[in-house]
Amino acid sequence: MSTTTIDATVSPSTAVELGDFPIPAEQITAGDPIAKLWVSAQSADRKTTQGIWECTAGDFTWNYTWDEFVMVLEGEVTITPDGGEPFTLRAGDFAHFPLGLKTAWHVPKFVKKTFVLRTPEPLGL
Protein backbone atom coordinates (compact mmCIF):
# COMPACT_ATOMS: atom_id res chain seq x y z
CA MET A 1 0.00 0.00 0.00
CA SER A 2 1.39 3.38 -0.96
CA THR A 3 0.63 6.65 0.71
CA THR A 4 0.60 10.15 -0.64
CA THR A 5 1.61 13.16 1.37
CA ILE A 6 -0.01 16.45 0.55
CA ASP A 7 1.57 19.66 1.74
CA ALA A 8 -1.05 22.25 2.61
CA THR A 9 -0.91 25.66 4.16
CA VAL A 10 -3.99 26.85 5.99
CA SER A 11 -4.48 30.53 6.56
CA PRO A 12 -7.38 32.38 8.14
CA SER A 13 -9.92 33.73 5.67
CA THR A 14 -9.06 37.26 6.80
CA ALA A 15 -5.65 36.77 5.11
CA VAL A 16 -7.27 36.32 1.69
CA GLU A 17 -6.95 39.42 -0.46
CA LEU A 18 -9.10 39.52 -3.57
CA GLY A 19 -7.74 41.39 -6.57
CA ASP A 20 -9.64 43.44 -9.13
CA PHE A 21 -11.48 41.37 -11.76
CA PRO A 22 -13.46 43.95 -13.75
CA ILE A 23 -16.66 42.99 -15.51
CA PRO A 24 -16.30 44.16 -19.13
CA ALA A 25 -18.15 47.49 -19.57
CA GLU A 26 -20.19 46.16 -22.50
CA GLN A 27 -21.66 43.48 -20.20
CA ILE A 28 -22.85 45.91 -17.50
CA THR A 29 -26.54 46.71 -17.92
CA ALA A 30 -27.19 48.72 -14.72
CA GLY A 31 -25.26 50.19 -11.82
CA ASP A 32 -21.51 50.01 -11.28
CA PRO A 33 -20.76 46.44 -10.15
CA ILE A 34 -17.20 45.98 -8.89
CA ALA A 35 -15.93 42.39 -8.98
CA LYS A 36 -12.91 40.92 -7.23
CA LEU A 37 -11.26 37.52 -7.48
CA TRP A 38 -8.84 35.27 -5.61
CA VAL A 39 -7.54 32.08 -7.21
CA SER A 40 -6.60 29.66 -4.46
CA ALA A 41 -5.69 26.65 -6.61
CA GLN A 42 -5.22 25.67 -10.22
CA SER A 43 -4.36 22.31 -11.78
CA ALA A 44 -1.03 21.88 -13.54
CA ASP A 45 -2.79 21.86 -16.94
CA ARG A 46 -4.70 25.06 -15.95
CA LYS A 47 -8.05 23.49 -16.87
CA THR A 48 -9.42 23.34 -13.31
CA THR A 49 -9.41 26.44 -11.11
CA GLN A 50 -10.77 27.09 -7.61
CA GLY A 51 -11.19 30.41 -5.86
CA ILE A 52 -13.41 33.12 -4.44
CA TRP A 53 -15.27 35.82 -6.36
CA GLU A 54 -17.29 38.74 -5.04
CA CYS A 55 -19.28 41.57 -6.57
CA THR A 56 -21.04 44.73 -5.42
CA ALA A 57 -24.52 45.82 -6.56
CA GLY A 58 -25.32 45.97 -10.24
CA ASP A 59 -26.66 44.12 -13.26
CA PHE A 60 -24.63 42.44 -16.00
CA THR A 61 -24.66 39.63 -18.52
CA TRP A 62 -22.37 36.62 -18.29
CA ASN A 63 -21.74 34.00 -20.97
CA TYR A 64 -20.07 30.87 -19.63
CA THR A 65 -16.95 29.79 -21.51
CA TRP A 66 -16.41 27.14 -18.83
CA ASP A 67 -18.34 24.80 -16.52
CA GLU A 68 -18.65 26.46 -13.13
CA PHE A 69 -19.70 25.00 -9.78
CA VAL A 70 -20.45 27.58 -7.08
CA MET A 71 -21.49 27.93 -3.47
CA VAL A 72 -22.66 31.34 -2.29
CA LEU A 73 -20.85 32.40 0.89
CA GLU A 74 -22.49 35.79 1.52
CA GLY A 75 -25.23 37.95 0.05
CA GLU A 76 -27.44 37.00 -2.87
CA VAL A 77 -27.81 37.16 -6.63
CA THR A 78 -30.75 36.64 -8.98
CA ILE A 79 -29.76 34.95 -12.22
CA THR A 80 -31.88 34.69 -15.35
CA PRO A 81 -30.73 32.18 -17.97
CA ASP A 82 -31.52 33.12 -21.60
CA GLY A 83 -34.99 31.76 -22.26
CA GLY A 84 -35.41 30.63 -18.65
CA GLU A 85 -36.94 31.69 -15.37
CA PRO A 86 -35.00 33.78 -12.84
CA PHE A 87 -33.74 32.10 -9.66
CA THR A 88 -32.06 33.51 -6.57
CA LEU A 89 -28.99 32.09 -4.87
CA ARG A 90 -28.28 32.97 -1.24
CA ALA A 91 -25.61 32.03 1.31
CA GLY A 92 -25.30 28.25 1.44
CA ASP A 93 -26.83 27.62 -2.00
CA PHE A 94 -25.00 25.55 -4.63
CA ALA A 95 -25.33 25.79 -8.42
CA HIS A 96 -23.79 24.53 -11.64
CA PHE A 97 -23.48 26.75 -14.70
CA PRO A 98 -22.69 24.68 -17.81
CA LEU A 99 -20.34 25.70 -20.59
CA GLY A 100 -22.25 27.81 -23.15
CA LEU A 101 -24.93 29.11 -20.77
CA LYS A 102 -25.92 32.77 -21.27
CA THR A 103 -27.26 34.63 -18.24
CA ALA A 104 -28.26 37.99 -16.80
CA TRP A 105 -27.13 38.66 -13.22
CA HIS A 106 -28.76 41.03 -10.73
CA VAL A 107 -26.77 41.65 -7.54
CA PRO A 108 -29.00 43.74 -5.23
CA LYS A 109 -26.25 44.60 -2.68
CA PHE A 110 -23.34 42.16 -2.60
CA VAL A 111 -22.53 38.54 -3.39
CA LYS A 112 -19.52 36.39 -2.54
CA LYS A 113 -19.07 32.85 -3.82
CA THR A 114 -16.53 30.10 -3.94
CA PHE A 115 -16.15 28.49 -7.35
CA VAL A 116 -14.57 25.65 -9.25
CA LEU A 117 -14.11 26.17 -12.99
CA ARG A 118 -13.53 23.40 -15.51
CA THR A 119 -12.36 24.69 -18.90
CA PRO A 120 -11.77 22.96 -22.23
CA GLU A 121 -8.58 24.99 -22.75
CA PRO A 122 -5.99 26.16 -20.20
CA LEU A 123 -7.16 29.24 -18.30
CA GLY A 124 -4.82 31.99 -17.22
CA LEU A 125 -6.41 33.88 -14.33
Residue pairs with C-beta under 8 A, 6 or more apart in sequence:
16 38
16 40
16 52
17 38
18 36
18 37
18 38
18 52
18 53
18 54
19 36
19 37
19 38
20 34
20 35
20 36
20 37
21 35
21 36
21 37
21 53
22 34
22 35
23 33
23 35
23 55
23 58
23 60
27 60
27 61
27 62
28 58
28 59
28 60
29 59
29 60
29 61
29 104
30 58
30 59
31 57
31 58
31 59
32 56
32 58
33 55
33 56
33 57
33 58
33 59
33 60
33 107
34 55
34 56
34 58
35 53
35 54
35 55
35 56
36 53
36 54
36 55
37 51
37 52
37 53
37 125
38 51
38 52
38 53
39 49
39 50
39 51
39 125
40 50
40 51
40 52
41 49
41 50
41 51
42 48
42 49
42 50
42 123
42 125
43 49
45 122
46 119
46 122
46 123
46 124
47 118
47 119
47 120
47 121
47 122
47 123
48 116
48 117
48 118
48 119
49 115
49 116
49 117
49 119
49 123
49 125
50 114
50 115
50 116
50 117
51 114
51 115
51 125
52 73
52 112
52 113
52 114
52 115
53 112
53 113
53 115
54 74
54 110
54 111
54 112
54 113
55 77
55 105
55 107
55 110
55 111
56 107
56 109
56 110
57 107
57 108
57 109
57 110
58 107
59 104
59 105
59 106
59 107
60 104
60 105
61 102
61 103
61 104
61 105
62 102
62 103
62 104
62 105
63 100
63 101
63 102
63 103
64 97
64 98
64 99
64 100
64 101
64 102
64 103
65 99
65 119
66 99
66 117
66 118
66 119
66 120
66 123
67 96
67 97
67 98
67 99
67 117
67 118
67 119
68 96
68 97
68 115
68 116
68 117
68 118
69 94
69 95
69 96
69 115
69 116
69 118
70 89
70 94
70 95
70 96
70 97
70 113
70 114
70 115
70 116
71 92
71 93
71 94
71 113
71 114
72 89
72 90
72 91
72 92
72 93
72 111
72 112
72 113
73 91
73 112
73 113
73 114
74 91
74 110
74 111
74 112
75 90
75 91
75 107
75 109
75 110
75 111
75 112
76 88
76 89
76 90
76 91
76 107
76 108
76 109
76 111
77 88
77 89
77 105
77 106
77 107
77 111
78 86
78 87
78 88
78 89
78 105
78 106
78 108
79 86
79 87
79 88
79 89
79 95
79 103
79 104
79 105
79 106
80 86
80 87
80 103
80 104
80 106
81 101
81 102
81 103
82 101
82 102
82 103
82 104
86 106
89 95
89 111
89 113
97 103
99 120
117 123
